[in-house]
């Protein structure tokens, strides 16, 4: 293992040690920064194993040996050597591009690595208000494990060296994030379908009929223990929809008490959207659904 890999793994350890489902803003910044440093050094390590000169911005012999093999030069005072300039190391962008020519994992994750580079640049050079912590955090937990593990595996390095005892946790976080993306895509497709449907149905007569159906649904009689029916803006057509909420009761010492309320179904009488799948509904209404309930009923 060359020294670029060793240094990169050290950076990745610092990143993986704080990456978690719940993180403070400073932790998200640190995890992103050390993730970027680690992957830049890993890319150098990958190229160094192919041809050490690939990590430099020069192709001149004297500059290459001065930068990479100073301890092997027998006469440092030789004009060709002494007059050579110290070359710059290749930028992260170029390291990513060059690594992608030799390693499948780098080619597959090229866009992710470039996103990481941009996040690092934002931390280093731009106002921090442009660094959207929640967005970056969600992205980090989704990509970290598959990117690090696949690239290190191709380099014949045990990824546990970088992830340590948190490998399983990071894999689970990534799997959950991927599942959330699948739910998001499924819900987006559903909303698009009913949004298009509403655009075809939208007329005064149909609007009046939908208003009447919505009012009947919202005002249906119920007892204390029945489900409630609250007005909620339809995420597809933005008309008033009905969010059916189920109360949950517990009992202690023979006395029942309300222990919670949970969304059961979202239905819209305008575009026809109906969502009762637990995951889809949770994604649509979120944890603060009660704050979005509308108190007024639609007018005919």
C-alpha positions as CSV (number, residue, x, y, z in Angstrom):
1,X,0.0,0.0,0.0
2,X,1.6,3.3,-1.1
3,X,1.6,6.3,1.2
4,X,-1.2,8.1,-0.6
5,X,-3.5,5.2,0.3
6,X,-2.3,5.3,3.9
7,X,-3.0,9.0,4.2
8,X,-6.3,8.7,2.4
9,X,-7.5,6.0,4.8
10,X,-6.6,8.1,7.7
11,X,-8.8,10.9,6.4
12,X,-11.6,8.5,5.6
13,X,-11.5,7.1,9.2
14,X,-12.1,10.6,10.5
15,X,-15.0,11.0,8.2
16,X,-16.6,7.6,8.8
17,X,-16.3,8.0,12.6
18,X,-18.8,10.9,12.7
19,X,-21.1,10.0,9.8
20,X,-24.5,9.1,11.2
21,X,-28.3,9.4,10.7
22,X,-28.4,12.5,13.0
23,X,-25.6,15.0,12.7
24,X,-24.9,18.6,13.7
25,X,-24.0,21.1,10.9
26,X,-20.4,21.2,12.0
27,X,-20.2,17.4,11.8
28,X,-21.7,17.4,8.3
29,X,-19.0,19.9,7.3
30,X,-16.2,17.8,8.8
31,X,-17.5,14.5,7.4
32,X,-17.7,16.1,3.9
33,X,-14.3,17.7,4.1
34,X,-12.4,14.6,5.3
35,X,-14.4,12.4,2.8
36,X,-13.1,14.7,0.0
37,X,-9.5,14.7,1.3
38,X,-9.6,11.0,1.7
39,X,-10.9,10.3,-1.8
40,X,-8.5,12.8,-3.4
41,X,-5.6,10.9,-1.8
42,X,-7.1,7.6,-2.7
43,X,-7.3,8.7,-6.3
44,X,-3.6,9.7,-6.1
45,X,-2.8,6.3,-4.7
46,X,-4.7,4.5,-7.5
47,X,-2.8,6.5,-10.2
48,X,0.5,6.2,-8.4
49,X,0.2,2.4,-8.7
50,X,-0.3,2.8,-12.4
51,X,2.3,5.4,-13.1
52,X,3.5,7.8,-10.4
53,X,3.8,10.7,-12.9
54,X,0.1,10.6,-13.4
55,X,-0.5,12.5,-10.2
56,X,1.5,15.5,-11.4
57,X,0.7,18.3,-13.7
58,X,4.0,17.9,-15.6
59,X,5.5,15.4,-18.0
60,X,9.1,16.7,-17.7
61,X,11.5,14.1,-16.4
62,X,13.5,16.4,-14.1
63,X,10.4,17.7,-12.4
64,X,8.9,14.3,-12.0
65,X,12.1,12.8,-10.3
66,X,12.5,15.9,-8.2
67,X,8.9,15.6,-6.9
68,X,8.7,11.8,-6.5
69,X,12.2,10.4,-6.1
70,X,14.4,13.1,-4.4
71,X,16.0,10.4,-2.2
72,X,17.2,8.4,-5.3
73,X,19.0,11.3,-7.1
74,X,22.7,10.8,-6.9
75,X,23.7,14.4,-7.9
76,X,21.1,17.0,-7.0
77,X,23.5,19.7,-8.2
78,X,23.3,18.6,-11.8
79,X,21.9,21.6,-13.9
80,X,19.0,19.6,-15.2
81,X,17.9,18.7,-11.7
82,X,18.8,21.9,-9.8
83,X,17.1,24.1,-12.3
84,X,13.9,22.2,-12.4
85,X,10.8,23.7,-10.9
86,X,8.7,22.0,-8.3
87,X,5.6,20.7,-10.1
88,X,2.1,20.9,-8.9
89,X,0.1,17.9,-8.0
90,X,-2.9,17.3,-10.3
91,X,-6.2,18.8,-9.2
92,X,-8.9,16.6,-7.8
93,X,-10.9,17.0,-11.0
94,X,-8.1,15.6,-13.1
95,X,-7.3,12.9,-10.6
96,X,-11.0,11.7,-10.8
97,X,-10.9,11.8,-14.6
98,X,-7.6,9.9,-14.9
99,X,-8.6,7.3,-12.3
100,X,-11.8,6.6,-14.3
101,X,-9.6,5.4,-17.2
102,X,-8.1,2.6,-15.1
103,X,-10.6,1.7,-12.4
104,X,-14.3,0.6,-13.0
105,X,-15.4,1.8,-9.5
106,X,-14.0,5.3,-10.3
107,X,-15.7,5.4,-13.7
108,X,-19.0,4.3,-12.1
109,X,-18.8,6.9,-9.3
110,X,-17.2,9.7,-11.3
111,X,-20.2,12.0,-11.0
112,X,-20.4,11.4,-7.2
113,X,-16.7,12.1,-6.8
114,X,-17.2,15.4,-8.8
115,X,-20.1,16.3,-6.6
116,X,-17.9,15.7,-3.5
117,X,-15.3,17.9,-5.1
118,X,-17.8,20.7,-5.5
119,X,-19.0,20.3,-1.9
120,X,-15.4,20.5,-0.7
121,X,-14.9,23.7,-2.8
122,X,-17.9,25.3,-1.3
123,X,-16.6,24.6,2.2
124,X,-13.2,26.0,1.3
125,X,-13.9,28.9,-0.9
126,X,-17.6,30.0,-0.8
127,X,-20.0,31.4,1.7
128,X,-21.2,28.6,4.0
129,X,-24.8,29.6,3.4
130,X,-24.4,27.9,0.0
131,X,-23.6,24.7,1.7
132,X,-27.1,23.1,2.3
133,X,-26.4,20.9,5.3
134,X,-29.6,18.8,5.1
135,X,-29.2,18.1,1.4
136,X,-25.5,17.2,1.8
137,X,-26.2,15.0,4.8
138,X,-28.8,13.0,2.9
139,X,-26.4,12.7,0.0
140,X,-23.5,11.7,2.2
141,X,-25.2,8.8,4.0
142,X,-26.5,7.5,0.6
143,X,-23.1,7.5,-1.3
144,X,-20.4,7.1,1.4
145,X,-20.4,3.4,1.9
146,X,-20.9,2.2,-1.7
147,X,-18.3,4.6,-3.0
148,X,-15.6,3.9,-0.4
149,X,-16.1,0.2,-0.3
150,X,-16.2,-0.4,-4.1
151,X,-13.1,1.8,-4.8
152,X,-11.0,0.3,-2.0
153,X,-12.0,-3.2,-2.9
154,X,-10.9,-2.7,-6.5
155,X,-7.6,-1.4,-5.2
156,X,-7.3,-4.6,-3.2
157,X,-7.6,-2.8,0.1
158,X,-9.9,-4.0,2.9
159,X,-12.5,-1.2,3.2
160,X,-12.8,-2.1,6.9
161,X,-9.5,-0.2,7.3
162,X,-11.3,3.0,6.5
163,X,-14.8,2.2,7.9
164,X,-13.7,0.2,11.0
165,X,-16.5,-1.1,13.3
166,X,-19.0,1.3,11.7
167,X,-19.0,-0.5,8.4
168,X,-22.3,-2.3,9.0
169,X,-23.9,0.9,10.3
170,X,-22.8,2.9,7.2
171,X,-24.0,0.1,4.9
172,X,-27.4,0.2,6.6
173,X,-27.6,4.0,6.3
174,X,-26.8,3.7,2.6
175,X,-29.4,1.0,2.0
176,X,-32.1,3.0,3.8
177,X,-31.2,6.1,1.8
178,X,-31.5,4.1,-1.4
179,X,-34.9,2.8,-0.4
180,X,-36.0,6.4,0.4
181,X,-34.9,7.4,-3.1
182,X,-37.0,4.5,-4.6
183,X,-40.1,5.7,-2.5
184,X,-39.5,9.3,-3.7
185,X,-39.3,8.2,-7.4
186,X,-42.5,6.1,-7.0
187,X,-44.4,8.9,-5.3
188,X,-43.2,11.5,-7.9
189,X,-44.5,9.2,-10.7
190,X,-47.9,8.9,-9.0
191,X,-48.2,12.6,-8.5
192,X,-47.3,13.3,-12.1
193,X,-50.0,10.9,-13.3
194,X,-52.8,12.5,-11.3
195,X,-51.5,16.0,-12.0
196,X,-51.9,15.3,-15.7
197,X,-55.3,13.8,-15.1
198,X,-56.4,17.0,-13.3
199,X,-55.3,19.2,-16.2
200,X,-57.7,17.2,-18.4
201,X,-60.6,17.3,-16.0
202,X,-60.3,20.9,-14.8
203,X,-63.6,22.6,-15.7
204,X,-66.3,24.5,-13.8
205,X,-68.8,21.7,-13.7
206,X,-66.3,19.1,-12.5
207,X,-64.9,21.6,-9.9
208,X,-68.4,22.1,-8.4
209,X,-68.9,18.3,-8.2
210,X,-65.5,17.8,-6.6
211,X,-66.2,20.5,-4.1
212,X,-69.4,18.8,-3.0
213,X,-67.8,15.4,-2.6
214,X,-64.9,16.9,-0.6
215,X,-67.3,18.7,1.7
216,X,-69.3,15.6,2.3
217,X,-66.2,13.6,3.1
218,X,-64.8,16.3,5.5
219,X,-68.1,16.7,7.4
220,X,-69.1,13.1,7.9
221,X,-70.3,12.4,11.4
222,X,-68.0,10.6,13.8
223,X,-67.7,9.7,17.5
224,X,-64.6,10.4,19.7
225,X,-63.1,7.1,18.9
226,X,-63.6,7.3,15.1
227,X,-61.1,8.5,12.5
228,X,-61.0,12.2,11.8
229,X,-61.2,13.7,8.3
230,X,-59.1,16.9,7.8
231,X,-58.6,19.2,4.9
232,X,-55.1,18.9,3.4
233,X,-53.7,20.4,0.2
234,X,-53.4,17.8,-2.5
235,X,-49.8,17.4,-3.5
236,X,-50.8,16.6,-7.1
237,X,-53.3,19.2,-8.0
238,X,-53.2,21.6,-5.0
239,X,-56.9,21.4,-4.5
240,X,-58.4,20.7,-1.1
241,X,-58.0,17.0,-0.3
242,X,-59.0,14.8,2.7
243,X,-56.5,13.4,5.1
244,X,-58.0,10.6,7.1
245,X,-56.4,10.3,10.5
246,X,-56.6,7.3,12.8
247,X,-56.5,7.7,16.6
248,X,-54.6,5.2,18.7
249,X,-55.8,4.4,22.2
250,X,-54.2,2.7,25.1
251,X,-55.7,1.5,28.3
252,X,-54.5,1.6,31.9
253,X,-56.4,0.7,35.0
254,X,-59.5,0.1,32.9
255,X,-59.4,3.6,31.5
256,X,-58.8,4.4,27.8
257,X,-56.7,7.3,26.7
258,X,-55.5,8.7,23.4
259,X,-51.9,7.8,22.8
260,X,-51.4,9.1,19.3
261,X,-52.9,9.9,15.9
262,X,-51.6,8.6,12.6
263,X,-52.4,9.5,8.9
264,X,-54.3,6.6,7.3
265,X,-55.2,7.8,3.9
266,X,-54.9,10.9,1.7
267,X,-57.6,11.2,-1.0
268,X,-58.5,13.9,-3.4
269,X,-61.9,14.1,-5.1
270,X,-60.6,16.5,-7.7
271,X,-57.7,14.6,-9.4
272,X,-58.6,11.2,-7.9
273,X,-55.3,10.7,-6.0
274,X,-55.5,8.2,-3.3
275,X,-52.5,7.3,-1.1
276,X,-52.8,4.7,1.7
277,X,-49.5,2.9,1.5
278,X,-47.7,3.7,4.7
279,X,-44.3,4.6,3.2
280,X,-45.8,6.6,0.4
281,X,-48.1,8.5,2.7
282,X,-45.3,9.1,5.3
283,X,-43.1,10.5,2.5
284,X,-45.9,12.8,1.2
285,X,-47.2,14.3,4.5
286,X,-44.0,14.2,6.6
287,X,-43.6,14.2,10.3
288,X,-45.3,17.6,10.7
289,X,-48.5,16.8,8.8
290,X,-50.7,18.3,11.5
291,X,-49.2,21.7,10.9
292,X,-50.4,21.6,7.3
293,X,-54.0,20.8,8.0
294,X,-56.4,23.5,6.8
295,X,-59.3,24.5,9.0
296,X,-61.6,25.9,6.4
297,X,-63.7,23.7,4.1
298,X,-63.9,24.3,0.3
299,X,-66.8,26.5,-0.9
300,X,-69.1,25.4,-3.6
